[in-house]
Amino acid sequence: MDVKDDDITEESKKNHISYYRSLNRTISEIQDEKNQESEPAIKEHLENRIDAMEKDKKRIRDMFPDTKKEEWDGYTN
């Protein structure tokens, strides 16, 4: 299987930061949904989705290790 190199250009970084922020919003929405849910199987499914998104966020942060936390969170000047 071929392994694809990560695209770490500035354009890619900009796109990944945008995606990272959208993951934050989605995780927050799923967390709210999970908190309102009473069915254990559904809660577990939602937790698994959150875990997968957190892993994706970590993968993105690892691609751009010099990026400051404020930039990931959208608190840049």
mmJSON file of the N, C-alpha and C atoms, coordinates in Angstrom:
{"data_MODEL":{"atom_site":{
"group_PDB":["ATOM","ATOM","ATOM","ATOM","ATOM","ATOM","ATOM","ATOM","ATOM","ATOM","ATOM","ATOM","ATOM","ATOM","ATOM","ATOM","ATOM","ATOM","ATOM","ATOM","ATOM","ATOM","ATOM","ATOM","ATOM","ATOM","ATOM","ATOM","ATOM","ATOM","ATOM","ATOM","ATOM","ATOM","ATOM","ATOM","ATOM","ATOM","ATOM","ATOM","ATOM","ATOM","ATOM","ATOM","ATOM","ATOM","ATOM","ATOM","ATOM","ATOM","ATOM","ATOM","ATOM","ATOM","ATOM","ATOM","ATOM","ATOM","ATOM","ATOM","ATOM","ATOM","ATOM","ATOM","ATOM","ATOM","ATOM","ATOM","ATOM","ATOM","ATOM","ATOM","ATOM","ATOM","ATOM","ATOM","ATOM","ATOM","ATOM","ATOM","ATOM","ATOM","ATOM","ATOM","ATOM","ATOM","ATOM","ATOM","ATOM","ATOM","ATOM","ATOM","ATOM","ATOM","ATOM","ATOM","ATOM","ATOM","ATOM","ATOM","ATOM","ATOM","ATOM","ATOM","ATOM","ATOM","ATOM","ATOM","ATOM","ATOM","ATOM","ATOM","ATOM","ATOM","ATOM","ATOM","ATOM","ATOM","ATOM","ATOM","ATOM","ATOM","ATOM","ATOM","ATOM","ATOM","ATOM","ATOM","ATOM","ATOM","ATOM","ATOM","ATOM","ATOM","ATOM","ATOM","ATOM","ATOM","ATOM","ATOM","ATOM","ATOM","ATOM","ATOM","ATOM","ATOM","ATOM","ATOM","ATOM","ATOM","ATOM","ATOM","ATOM","ATOM","ATOM","ATOM","ATOM","ATOM","ATOM","ATOM","ATOM","ATOM","ATOM","ATOM","ATOM","ATOM","ATOM","ATOM","ATOM","ATOM","ATOM","ATOM","ATOM","ATOM","ATOM","ATOM","ATOM","ATOM","ATOM","ATOM","ATOM","ATOM","ATOM","ATOM","ATOM","ATOM","ATOM","ATOM","ATOM","ATOM","ATOM","ATOM","ATOM","ATOM","ATOM","ATOM","ATOM","ATOM","ATOM","ATOM","ATOM","ATOM","ATOM","ATOM","ATOM","ATOM","ATOM","ATOM","ATOM","ATOM","ATOM","ATOM","ATOM","ATOM","ATOM","ATOM","ATOM","ATOM","ATOM","ATOM","ATOM","ATOM","ATOM","ATOM","ATOM","ATOM","ATOM","ATOM","ATOM","ATOM","ATOM"],
"id":[1,2,3,4,5,6,7,8,9,10,11,12,13,14,15,16,17,18,19,20,21,22,23,24,25,26,27,28,29,30,31,32,33,34,35,36,37,38,39,40,41,42,43,44,45,46,47,48,49,50,51,52,53,54,55,56,57,58,59,60,61,62,63,64,65,66,67,68,69,70,71,72,73,74,75,76,77,78,79,80,81,82,83,84,85,86,87,88,89,90,91,92,93,94,95,96,97,98,99,100,101,102,103,104,105,106,107,108,109,110,111,112,113,114,115,116,117,118,119,120,121,122,123,124,125,126,127,128,129,130,131,132,133,134,135,136,137,138,139,140,141,142,143,144,145,146,147,148,149,150,151,152,153,154,155,156,157,158,159,160,161,162,163,164,165,166,167,168,169,170,171,172,173,174,175,176,177,178,179,180,181,182,183,184,185,186,187,188,189,190,191,192,193,194,195,196,197,198,199,200,201,202,203,204,205,206,207,208,209,210,211,212,213,214,215,216,217,218,219,220,221,222,223,224,225,226,227,228,229,230,231],
"type_symbol":["N","C","C","N","C","C","N","C","C","N","C","C","N","C","C","N","C","C","N","C","C","N","C","C","N","C","C","N","C","C","N","C","C","N","C","C","N","C","C","N","C","C","N","C","C","N","C","C","N","C","C","N","C","C","N","C","C","N","C","C","N","C","C","N","C","C","N","C","C","N","C","C","N","C","C","N","C","C","N","C","C","N","C","C","N","C","C","N","C","C","N","C","C","N","C","C","N","C","C","N","C","C","N","C","C","N","C","C","N","C","C","N","C","C","N","C","C","N","C","C","N","C","C","N","C","C","N","C","C","N","C","C","N","C","C","N","C","C","N","C","C","N","C","C","N","C","C","N","C","C","N","C","C","N","C","C","N","C","C","N","C","C","N","C","C","N","C","C","N","C","C","N","C","C","N","C","C","N","C","C","N","C","C","N","C","C","N","C","C","N","C","C","N","C","C","N","C","C","N","C","C","N","C","C","N","C","C","N","C","C","N","C","C","N","C","C","N","C","C","N","C","C","N","C","C","N","C","C","N","C","C"],
"label_atom_id":["N","CA","C","N","CA","C","N","CA","C","N","CA","C","N","CA","C","N","CA","C","N","CA","C","N","CA","C","N","CA","C","N","CA","C","N","CA","C","N","CA","C","N","CA","C","N","CA","C","N","CA","C","N","CA","C","N","CA","C","N","CA","C","N","CA","C","N","CA","C","N","CA","C","N","CA","C","N","CA","C","N","CA","C","N","CA","C","N","CA","C","N","CA","C","N","CA","C","N","CA","C","N","CA","C","N","CA","C","N","CA","C","N","CA","C","N","CA","C","N","CA","C","N","CA","C","N","CA","C","N","CA","C","N","CA","C","N","CA","C","N","CA","C","N","CA","C","N","CA","C","N","CA","C","N","CA","C","N","CA","C","N","CA","C","N","CA","C","N","CA","C","N","CA","C","N","CA","C","N","CA","C","N","CA","C","N","CA","C","N","CA","C","N","CA","C","N","CA","C","N","CA","C","N","CA","C","N","CA","C","N","CA","C","N","CA","C","N","CA","C","N","CA","C","N","CA","C","N","CA","C","N","CA","C","N","CA","C","N","CA","C","N","CA","C","N","CA","C","N","CA","C","N","CA","C","N","CA","C","N","CA","C","N","CA","C","N","CA","C"],
"label_alt_id":[null,null,null,null,null,null,null,null,null,null,null,null,null,null,null,null,null,null,null,null,null,null,null,null,null,null,null,null,null,null,null,null,null,null,null,null,null,null,null,null,null,null,null,null,null,null,null,null,null,null,null,null,null,null,null,null,null,null,null,null,null,null,null,null,null,null,null,null,null,null,null,null,null,null,null,null,null,null,null,null,null,null,null,null,null,null,null,null,null,null,null,null,null,null,null,null,null,null,null,null,null,null,null,null,null,null,null,null,null,null,null,null,null,null,null,null,null,null,null,null,null,null,null,null,null,null,null,null,null,null,null,null,null,null,null,null,null,null,null,null,null,null,null,null,null,null,null,null,null,null,null,null,null,null,null,null,null,null,null,null,null,null,null,null,null,null,null,null,null,null,null,null,null,null,null,null,null,null,null,null,null,null,null,null,null,null,null,null,null,null,null,null,null,null,null,null,null,null,null,null,null,null,null,null,null,null,null,null,null,null,null,null,null,null,null,null,null,null,null,null,null,null,null,null,null,null,null,null,null,null,null],
"label_comp_id":["MET","MET","MET","ASP","ASP","ASP","VAL","VAL","VAL","LYS","LYS","LYS","ASP","ASP","ASP","ASP","ASP","ASP","ASP","ASP","ASP","ILE","ILE","ILE","THR","THR","THR","GLU","GLU","GLU","GLU","GLU","GLU","SER","SER","SER","LYS","LYS","LYS","LYS","LYS","LYS","ASN","ASN","ASN","HIS","HIS","HIS","ILE","ILE","ILE","SER","SER","SER","TYR","TYR","TYR","TYR","TYR","TYR","ARG","ARG","ARG","SER","SER","SER","LEU","LEU","LEU","ASN","ASN","ASN","ARG","ARG","ARG","THR","THR","THR","ILE","ILE","ILE","SER","SER","SER","GLU","GLU","GLU","ILE","ILE","ILE","GLN","GLN","GLN","ASP","ASP","ASP","GLU","GLU","GLU","LYS","LYS","LYS","ASN","ASN","ASN","GLN","GLN","GLN","GLU","GLU","GLU","SER","SER","SER","GLU","GLU","GLU","PRO","PRO","PRO","ALA","ALA","ALA","ILE","ILE","ILE","LYS","LYS","LYS","GLU","GLU","GLU","HIS","HIS","HIS","LEU","LEU","LEU","GLU","GLU","GLU","ASN","ASN","ASN","ARG","ARG","ARG","ILE","ILE","ILE","ASP","ASP","ASP","ALA","ALA","ALA","MET","MET","MET","GLU","GLU","GLU","LYS","LYS","LYS","ASP","ASP","ASP","LYS","LYS","LYS","LYS","LYS","LYS","ARG","ARG","ARG","ILE","ILE","ILE","ARG","ARG","ARG","ASP","ASP","ASP","MET","MET","MET","PHE","PHE","PHE","PRO","PRO","PRO","ASP","ASP","ASP","THR","THR","THR","LYS","LYS","LYS","LYS","LYS","LYS","GLU","GLU","GLU","GLU","GLU","GLU","TRP","TRP","TRP","ASP","ASP","ASP","GLY","GLY","GLY","TYR","TYR","TYR","THR","THR","THR","ASN","ASN","ASN"],
"label_asym_id":["A","A","A","A","A","A","A","A","A","A","A","A","A","A","A","A","A","A","A","A","A","A","A","A","A","A","A","A","A","A","A","A","A","A","A","A","A","A","A","A","A","A","A","A","A","A","A","A","A","A","A","A","A","A","A","A","A","A","A","A","A","A","A","A","A","A","A","A","A","A","A","A","A","A","A","A","A","A","A","A","A","A","A","A","A","A","A","A","A","A","A","A","A","A","A","A","A","A","A","A","A","A","A","A","A","A","A","A","A","A","A","A","A","A","A","A","A","A","A","A","A","A","A","A","A","A","A","A","A","A","A","A","A","A","A","A","A","A","A","A","A","A","A","A","A","A","A","A","A","A","A","A","A","A","A","A","A","A","A","A","A","A","A","A","A","A","A","A","A","A","A","A","A","A","A","A","A","A","A","A","A","A","A","A","A","A","A","A","A","A","A","A","A","A","A","A","A","A","A","A","A","A","A","A","A","A","A","A","A","A","A","A","A","A","A","A","A","A","A","A","A","A","A","A","A","A","A","A","A","A","A"],
"label_entity_id":["1","1","1","1","1","1","1","1","1","1","1","1","1","1","1","1","1","1","1","1","1","1","1","1","1","1","1","1","1","1","1","1","1","1","1","1","1","1","1","1","1","1","1","1","1","1","1","1","1","1","1","1","1","1","1","1","1","1","1","1","1","1","1","1","1","1","1","1","1","1","1","1","1","1","1","1","1","1","1","1","1","1","1","1","1","1","1","1","1","1","1","1","1","1","1","1","1","1","1","1","1","1","1","1","1","1","1","1","1","1","1","1","1","1","1","1","1","1","1","1","1","1","1","1","1","1","1","1","1","1","1","1","1","1","1","1","1","1","1","1","1","1","1","1","1","1","1","1","1","1","1","1","1","1","1","1","1","1","1","1","1","1","1","1","1","1","1","1","1","1","1","1","1","1","1","1","1","1","1","1","1","1","1","1","1","1","1","1","1","1","1","1","1","1","1","1","1","1","1","1","1","1","1","1","1","1","1","1","1","1","1","1","1","1","1","1","1","1","1","1","1","1","1","1","1","1","1","1","1","1","1"],
"label_seq_id":[1,1,1,2,2,2,3,3,3,4,4,4,5,5,5,6,6,6,7,7,7,8,8,8,9,9,9,10,10,10,11,11,11,12,12,12,13,13,13,14,14,14,15,15,15,16,16,16,17,17,17,18,18,18,19,19,19,20,20,20,21,21,21,22,22,22,23,23,23,24,24,24,25,25,25,26,26,26,27,27,27,28,28,28,29,29,29,30,30,30,31,31,31,32,32,32,33,33,33,34,34,34,35,35,35,36,36,36,37,37,37,38,38,38,39,39,39,40,40,40,41,41,41,42,42,42,43,43,43,44,44,44,45,45,45,46,46,46,47,47,47,48,48,48,49,49,49,50,50,50,51,51,51,52,52,52,53,53,53,54,54,54,55,55,55,56,56,56,57,57,57,58,58,58,59,59,59,60,60,60,61,61,61,62,62,62,63,63,63,64,64,64,65,65,65,66,66,66,67,67,67,68,68,68,69,69,69,70,70,70,71,71,71,72,72,72,73,73,73,74,74,74,75,75,75,76,76,76,77,77,77],
"pdbx_PDB_ins_code":[null,null,null,null,null,null,null,null,null,null,null,null,null,null,null,null,null,null,null,null,null,null,null,null,null,null,null,null,null,null,null,null,null,null,null,null,null,null,null,null,null,null,null,null,null,null,null,null,null,null,null,null,null,null,null,null,null,null,null,null,null,null,null,null,null,null,null,null,null,null,null,null,null,null,null,null,null,null,null,null,null,null,null,null,null,null,null,null,null,null,null,null,null,null,null,null,null,null,null,null,null,null,null,null,null,null,null,null,null,null,null,null,null,null,null,null,null,null,null,null,null,null,null,null,null,null,null,null,null,null,null,null,null,null,null,null,null,null,null,null,null,null,null,null,null,null,null,null,null,null,null,null,null,null,null,null,null,null,null,null,null,null,null,null,null,null,null,null,null,null,null,null,null,null,null,null,null,null,null,null,null,null,null,null,null,null,null,null,null,null,null,null,null,null,null,null,null,null,null,null,null,null,null,null,null,null,null,null,null,null,null,null,null,null,null,null,null,null,null,null,null,null,null,null,null,null,null,null,null,null,null],
"Cartn_x":[0.84,0.0,0.89,0.563,1.328,0.961,1.966,1.743,1.866,0.83,0.809,1.484,2.369,2.994,1.97,2.07,1.176,1.538,0.532,0.711,0.77,1.949,2.109,2.379,1.876,2.009,1.149,1.368,0.569,-0.91,-1.194,-2.591,-3.226,-2.481,-2.972,-3.189,-2.255,-2.374,-3.647,-3.889,-5.091,-6.353,-6.382,-7.54,-7.709,-6.592,-6.668,-7.12,-6.681,-7.123,-8.623,-9.105,-10.54,-11.307,-10.82,-11.447,-11.378,-10.24,-10.044,-11.102,-11.322,-12.318,-13.725,-13.994,-15.32,-15.5,-14.402,-14.48,-14.826,-14.245,-14.568,-16.056,-16.634,-18.07,-18.901,-18.519,-19.263,-19.181,-18.01,-17.842,-18.734,-18.78,-19.626,-21.1,-21.539,-22.929,-23.236,-22.313,-22.519,-22.516,-21.647,-21.603,-22.944,-23.521,-24.838,-25.896,-25.849,-26.795,-26.623,-25.377,-25.089,-25.618,-25.476,-25.945,-27.464,-28.174,-29.637,-30.161,-29.281,-29.664,-29.706,-30.679,-30.76,-30.438,-30.506,-30.236,-28.731,-28.277,-26.834,-26.156,-26.804,-26.185,-25.962,-26.899,-26.76,-25.673,-25.646,-24.602,-23.216,-23.092,-21.81,-21.428,-22.396,-22.143,-21.663,-22.321,-21.933,-20.531,-20.225,-18.891,-17.827,-18.135,-17.192,-16.944,-17.984,-17.824,-16.937,-17.144,-16.318,-14.866,-14.635,-13.269,-12.582,-13.302,-12.727,-12.36,-13.197,-12.918,-11.739,-11.623,-10.478,-9.172,-9.214,-8.026,-7.665,-8.668,-8.414,-7.811,-8.311,-7.737,-6.268,-5.952,-4.563,-3.684,-4.196,-3.453,-3.14,-4.109,-3.913,-2.898,-3.027,-2.052,-0.644,-0.519,0.793,1.396,0.551,1.042,1.691,1.221,1.69,2.09,3.171,3.531,3.92,4.303,4.717,3.547,2.349,1.175,0.777,0.536,0.184,-1.263,-1.525,-2.862,-3.89,-3.517,-4.44,-4.885,-3.98,-4.322,-5.32,-5.111,-6.06,-7.436,-7.462,-8.732,-9.373,-8.644,-9.216,-9.007,-8.091,-7.828,-6.573,-6.523,-5.366,-5.721,-4.699,-4.916,-4.813],
"Cartn_y":[-1.165,0.0,1.234,2.199,3.438,4.346,5.007,5.964,7.356,8.15,9.495,10.457,11.309,12.322,13.391,13.93,15.001,16.286,17.007,18.311,19.346,19.927,20.879,22.288,22.604,23.952,24.924,26.209,27.22,27.104,26.824,26.659,25.469,24.37,23.188,23.494,24.218,24.585,25.394,26.362,27.201,26.334,25.417,24.536,23.593,23.069,22.158,22.89,24.124,24.885,25.137,25.46,25.661,24.38,23.259,21.965,21.639,21.905,21.663,22.42,23.683,24.492,23.942,23.444,22.861,21.586,20.837,19.66,20.066,21.16,21.643,21.928,22.6,22.905,21.627,20.704,19.451,18.64,18.574,17.848,18.464,19.774,20.46,20.109,20.088,19.744,18.296,17.401,15.987,15.799,16.535,16.447,16.882,17.959,18.418,17.34,16.746,15.682,14.493,14.137,13.006,13.276,14.516,14.866,14.787,14.937,14.87,13.452,12.577,11.207,10.325,9.408,8.482,7.043,6.725,5.369,5.095,4.113,3.83,3.532,2.796,2.452,3.702,4.617,5.861,6.736,6.8,7.573,7.032,5.71,5.103,5.431,5.372,5.701,7.15,8.053,9.462,9.663,8.954,9.043,8.529,7.462,6.936,7.939,8.644,9.671,10.803,11.206,12.257,11.798,10.572,10.037,10.057,9.665,9.662,11.08,12.042,13.433,13.984,13.604,14.028,13.466,12.224,11.634,12.388,12.792,13.557,14.911,15.552,16.823,16.651,15.573,15.324,15.122,14.372,14.141,15.469,16.353,17.655,18.488,18.518,19.267,18.734,17.419,16.806,17.18,17.453,17.849,19.229,20.088,21.469,21.78,21.167,21.265,22.676,23.56,24.906,25.876,25.427,26.285,26.465,27.715,28.025,27.64,27.345,26.958,28.02,29.27,30.36,30.308,29.89,29.799,28.663,27.542,26.442,26.849,27.587,27.963,29.184,29.85,30.988,32.313,32.367,33.612,34.293,34.565,35.237,36.684,37.505,38.926,39.137],
"Cartn_z":[0.0,0.0,0.0,-0.841,-0.913,0.248,0.791,1.863,1.269,1.458,0.908,1.888,1.359,2.198,2.547,3.767,4.181,3.461,3.018,2.389,3.504,3.726,4.83,4.309,3.118,2.573,3.382,3.185,3.885,3.528,2.256,1.832,2.541,2.629,3.323,4.81,5.396,6.808,7.027,6.177,6.287,6.205,5.242,5.08,6.262,6.772,7.914,9.177,9.372,10.546,10.464,9.292,9.101,9.421,8.931,9.204,10.695,11.32,12.751,13.563,13.198,13.905,13.691,12.492,12.242,13.077,13.263,14.131,15.558,16.035,17.377,17.515,16.522,16.562,16.533,15.671,15.553,16.838,17.427,18.695,19.767,19.818,20.799,20.591,19.345,19.04,19.418,19.109,19.444,20.959,21.649,23.113,23.71,23.18,23.644,23.394,22.212,21.876,22.818,23.085,23.981,25.392,25.847,27.187,27.314,26.207,26.225,26.005,25.586,25.237,26.477,26.514,27.648,27.238,25.965,25.478,25.482,26.261,26.355,25.018,24.139,22.856,22.01,22.045,21.28,21.897,23.225,23.903,23.547,23.514,23.169,21.721,20.829,19.429,19.298,19.995,19.937,20.518,21.591,22.194,21.226,20.511,19.516,18.396,17.987,16.955,17.458,18.713,19.308,19.378,19.806,19.892,18.53,17.485,16.139,15.71,16.02,15.653,16.455,17.705,18.521,17.95,17.476,16.849,15.574,14.811,13.596,13.94,15.0,15.443,15.822,16.524,16.921,15.686,14.7,13.466,12.782,12.753,12.117,12.906,14.232,15.052,14.854,14.741,14.54,13.182,12.201,10.876,10.914,11.823,11.913,13.357,13.843,15.258,15.714,14.791,15.188,15.314,15.054,15.131,16.59,16.965,18.353,18.65,19.916,20.36,19.99,20.107,19.797,18.335,17.464,16.046,15.795,16.477,16.349,16.846,17.937,18.552,17.922,17.018,16.318,17.006,17.953,18.693,18.178,16.883,16.323,16.011,15.935,15.611,14.125],
"occupancy":[1.0,1.0,1.0,1.0,1.0,1.0,1.0,1.0,1.0,1.0,1.0,1.0,1.0,1.0,1.0,1.0,1.0,1.0,1.0,1.0,1.0,1.0,1.0,1.0,1.0,1.0,1.0,1.0,1.0,1.0,1.0,1.0,1.0,1.0,1.0,1.0,1.0,1.0,1.0,1.0,1.0,1.0,1.0,1.0,1.0,1.0,1.0,1.0,1.0,1.0,1.0,1.0,1.0,1.0,1.0,1.0,1.0,1.0,1.0,1.0,1.0,1.0,1.0,1.0,1.0,1.0,1.0,1.0,1.0,1.0,1.0,1.0,1.0,1.0,1.0,1.0,1.0,1.0,1.0,1.0,1.0,1.0,1.0,1.0,1.0,1.0,1.0,1.0,1.0,1.0,1.0,1.0,1.0,1.0,1.0,1.0,1.0,1.0,1.0,1.0,1.0,1.0,1.0,1.0,1.0,1.0,1.0,1.0,1.0,1.0,1.0,1.0,1.0,1.0,1.0,1.0,1.0,1.0,1.0,1.0,1.0,1.0,1.0,1.0,1.0,1.0,1.0,1.0,1.0,1.0,1.0,1.0,1.0,1.0,1.0,1.0,1.0,1.0,1.0,1.0,1.0,1.0,1.0,1.0,1.0,1.0,1.0,1.0,1.0,1.0,1.0,1.0,1.0,1.0,1.0,1.0,1.0,1.0,1.0,1.0,1.0,1.0,1.0,1.0,1.0,1.0,1.0,1.0,1.0,1.0,1.0,1.0,1.0,1.0,1.0,1.0,1.0,1.0,1.0,1.0,1.0,1.0,1.0,1.0,1.0,1.0,1.0,1.0,1.0,1.0,1.0,1.0,1.0,1.0,1.0,1.0,1.0,1.0,1.0,1.0,1.0,1.0,1.0,1.0,1.0,1.0,1.0,1.0,1.0,1.0,1.0,1.0,1.0,1.0,1.0,1.0,1.0,1.0,1.0,1.0,1.0,1.0,1.0,1.0,1.0,1.0,1.0,1.0,1.0,1.0,1.0],
"B_iso_or_equiv":[0.0,0.0,0.0,0.0,0.0,0.0,0.0,0.0,0.0,0.0,0.0,0.0,0.0,0.0,0.0,0.0,0.0,0.0,0.0,0.0,0.0,0.0,0.0,0.0,0.0,0.0,0.0,0.0,0.0,0.0,0.0,0.0,0.0,0.0,0.0,0.0,0.0,0.0,0.0,0.0,0.0,0.0,0.0,0.0,0.0,0.0,0.0,0.0,0.0,0.0,0.0,0.0,0.0,0.0,0.0,0.0,0.0,0.0,0.0,0.0,0.0,0.0,0.0,0.0,0.0,0.0,0.0,0.0,0.0,0.0,0.0,0.0,0.0,0.0,0.0,0.0,0.0,0.0,0.0,0.0,0.0,0.0,0.0,0.0,0.0,0.0,0.0,0.0,0.0,0.0,0.0,0.0,0.0,0.0,0.0,0.0,0.0,0.0,0.0,0.0,0.0,0.0,0.0,0.0,0.0,0.0,0.0,0.0,0.0,0.0,0.0,0.0,0.0,0.0,0.0,0.0,0.0,0.0,0.0,0.0,0.0,0.0,0.0,0.0,0.0,0.0,0.0,0.0,0.0,0.0,0.0,0.0,0.0,0.0,0.0,0.0,0.0,0.0,0.0,0.0,0.0,0.0,0.0,0.0,0.0,0.0,0.0,0.0,0.0,0.0,0.0,0.0,0.0,0.0,0.0,0.0,0.0,0.0,0.0,0.0,0.0,0.0,0.0,0.0,0.0,0.0,0.0,0.0,0.0,0.0,0.0,0.0,0.0,0.0,0.0,0.0,0.0,0.0,0.0,0.0,0.0,0.0,0.0,0.0,0.0,0.0,0.0,0.0,0.0,0.0,0.0,0.0,0.0,0.0,0.0,0.0,0.0,0.0,0.0,0.0,0.0,0.0,0.0,0.0,0.0,0.0,0.0,0.0,0.0,0.0,0.0,0.0,0.0,0.0,0.0,0.0,0.0,0.0,0.0,0.0,0.0,0.0,0.0,0.0,0.0,0.0,0.0,0.0,0.0,0.0,0.0],
"pdbx_formal_charge":[null,null,null,null,null,null,null,null,null,null,null,null,null,null,null,null,null,null,null,null,null,null,null,null,null,null,null,null,null,null,null,null,null,null,null,null,null,null,null,null,null,null,null,null,null,null,null,null,null,null,null,null,null,null,null,null,null,null,null,null,null,null,null,null,null,null,null,null,null,null,null,null,null,null,null,null,null,null,null,null,null,null,null,null,null,null,null,null,null,null,null,null,null,null,null,null,null,null,null,null,null,null,null,null,null,null,null,null,null,null,null,null,null,null,null,null,null,null,null,null,null,null,null,null,null,null,null,null,null,null,null,null,null,null,null,null,null,null,null,null,null,null,null,null,null,null,null,null,null,null,null,null,null,null,null,null,null,null,null,null,null,null,null,null,null,null,null,null,null,null,null,null,null,null,null,null,null,null,null,null,null,null,null,null,null,null,null,null,null,null,null,null,null,null,null,null,null,null,null,null,null,null,null,null,null,null,null,null,null,null,null,null,null,null,null,null,null,null,null,null,null,null,null,null,null,null,null,null,null,null,null],
"auth_seq_id":[1,1,1,2,2,2,3,3,3,4,4,4,5,5,5,6,6,6,7,7,7,8,8,8,9,9,9,10,10,10,11,11,11,12,12,12,13,13,13,14,14,14,15,15,15,16,16,16,17,17,17,18,18,18,19,19,19,20,20,20,21,21,21,22,22,22,23,23,23,24,24,24,25,25,25,26,26,26,27,27,27,28,28,28,29,29,29,30,30,30,31,31,31,32,32,32,33,33,33,34,34,34,35,35,35,36,36,36,37,37,37,38,38,38,39,39,39,40,40,40,41,41,41,42,42,42,43,43,43,44,44,44,45,45,45,46,46,46,47,47,47,48,48,48,49,49,49,50,50,50,51,51,51,52,52,52,53,53,53,54,54,54,55,55,55,56,56,56,57,57,57,58,58,58,59,59,59,60,60,60,61,61,61,62,62,62,63,63,63,64,64,64,65,65,65,66,66,66,67,67,67,68,68,68,69,69,69,70,70,70,71,71,71,72,72,72,73,73,73,74,74,74,75,75,75,76,76,76,77,77,77],
"auth_comp_id":["MET","MET","MET","ASP","ASP","ASP","VAL","VAL","VAL","LYS","LYS","LYS","ASP","ASP","ASP","ASP","ASP","ASP","ASP","ASP","ASP","ILE","ILE","ILE","THR","THR","THR","GLU","GLU","GLU","GLU","GLU","GLU","SER","SER","SER","LYS","LYS","LYS","LYS","LYS","LYS","ASN","ASN","ASN","HIS","HIS","HIS","ILE","ILE","ILE","SER","SER","SER","TYR","TYR","TYR","TYR","TYR","TYR","ARG","ARG","ARG","SER","SER","SER","LEU","LEU","LEU","ASN","ASN","ASN","ARG","ARG","ARG","THR","THR","THR","ILE","ILE","ILE","SER","SER","SER","GLU","GLU","GLU","ILE","ILE","ILE","GLN","GLN","GLN","ASP","ASP","ASP","GLU","GLU","GLU","LYS","LYS","LYS","ASN","ASN","ASN","GLN","GLN","GLN","GLU","GLU","GLU","SER","SER","SER","GLU","GLU","GLU","PRO","PRO","PRO","ALA","ALA","ALA","ILE","ILE","ILE","LYS","LYS","LYS","GLU","GLU","GLU","HIS","HIS","HIS","LEU","LEU","LEU","GLU","GLU","GLU","ASN","ASN","ASN","ARG","ARG","ARG","ILE","ILE","ILE","ASP","ASP","ASP","ALA","ALA","ALA","MET","MET","MET","GLU","GLU","GLU","LYS","LYS","LYS","ASP","ASP","ASP","LYS","LYS","LYS","LYS","LYS","LYS","ARG","ARG","ARG","ILE","ILE","ILE","ARG","ARG","ARG","ASP","ASP","ASP","MET","MET","MET","PHE","PHE","PHE","PRO","PRO","PRO","ASP","ASP","ASP","THR","THR","THR","LYS","LYS","LYS","LYS","LYS","LYS","GLU","GLU","GLU","GLU","GLU","GLU","TRP","TRP","TRP","ASP","ASP","ASP","GLY","GLY","GLY","TYR","TYR","TYR","THR","THR","THR","ASN","ASN","ASN"],
"auth_asym_id":["A","A","A","A","A","A","A","A","A","A","A","A","A","A","A","A","A","A","A","A","A","A","A","A","A","A","A","A","A","A","A","A","A","A","A","A","A","A","A","A","A","A","A","A","A","A","A","A","A","A","A","A","A","A","A","A","A","A","A","A","A","A","A","A","A","A","A","A","A","A","A","A","A","A","A","A","A","A","A","A","A","A","A","A","A","A","A","A","A","A","A","A","A","A","A","A","A","A","A","A","A","A","A","A","A","A","A","A","A","A","A","A","A","A","A","A","A","A","A","A","A","A","A","A","A","A","A","A","A","A","A","A","A","A","A","A","A","A","A","A","A","A","A","A","A","A","A","A","A","A","A","A","A","A","A","A","A","A","A","A","A","A","A","A","A","A","A","A","A","A","A","A","A","A","A","A","A","A","A","A","A","A","A","A","A","A","A","A","A","A","A","A","A","A","A","A","A","A","A","A","A","A","A","A","A","A","A","A","A","A","A","A","A","A","A","A","A","A","A","A","A","A","A","A","A","A","A","A","A","A","A"],
"auth_atom_id":["N","CA","C","N","CA","C","N","CA","C","N","CA","C","N","CA","C","N","CA","C","N","CA","C","N","CA","C","N","CA","C","N","CA","C","N","CA","C","N","CA","C","N","CA","C","N","CA","C","N","CA","C","N","CA","C","N","CA","C","N","CA","C","N","CA","C","N","CA","C","N","CA","C","N","CA","C","N","CA","C","N","CA","C","N","CA","C","N","CA","C","N","CA","C","N","CA","C","N","CA","C","N","CA","C","N","CA","C","N","CA","C","N","CA","C","N","CA","C","N","CA","C","N","CA","C","N","CA","C","N","CA","C","N","CA","C","N","CA","C","N","CA","C","N","CA","C","N","CA","C","N","CA","C","N","CA","C","N","CA","C","N","CA","C","N","CA","C","N","CA","C","N","CA","C","N","CA","C","N","CA","C","N","CA","C","N","CA","C","N","CA","C","N","CA","C","N","CA","C","N","CA","C","N","CA","C","N","CA","C","N","CA","C","N","CA","C","N","CA","C","N","CA","C","N","CA","C","N","CA","C","N","CA","C","N","CA","C","N","CA","C","N","CA","C","N","CA","C","N","CA","C","N","CA","C","N","CA","C","N","CA","C","N","CA","C","N","CA","C"],
"pdbx_PDB_model_num":[1,1,1,1,1,1,1,1,1,1,1,1,1,1,1,1,1,1,1,1,1,1,1,1,1,1,1,1,1,1,1,1,1,1,1,1,1,1,1,1,1,1,1,1,1,1,1,1,1,1,1,1,1,1,1,1,1,1,1,1,1,1,1,1,1,1,1,1,1,1,1,1,1,1,1,1,1,1,1,1,1,1,1,1,1,1,1,1,1,1,1,1,1,1,1,1,1,1,1,1,1,1,1,1,1,1,1,1,1,1,1,1,1,1,1,1,1,1,1,1,1,1,1,1,1,1,1,1,1,1,1,1,1,1,1,1,1,1,1,1,1,1,1,1,1,1,1,1,1,1,1,1,1,1,1,1,1,1,1,1,1,1,1,1,1,1,1,1,1,1,1,1,1,1,1,1,1,1,1,1,1,1,1,1,1,1,1,1,1,1,1,1,1,1,1,1,1,1,1,1,1,1,1,1,1,1,1,1,1,1,1,1,1,1,1,1,1,1,1,1,1,1,1,1,1,1,1,1,1,1,1]
}}}
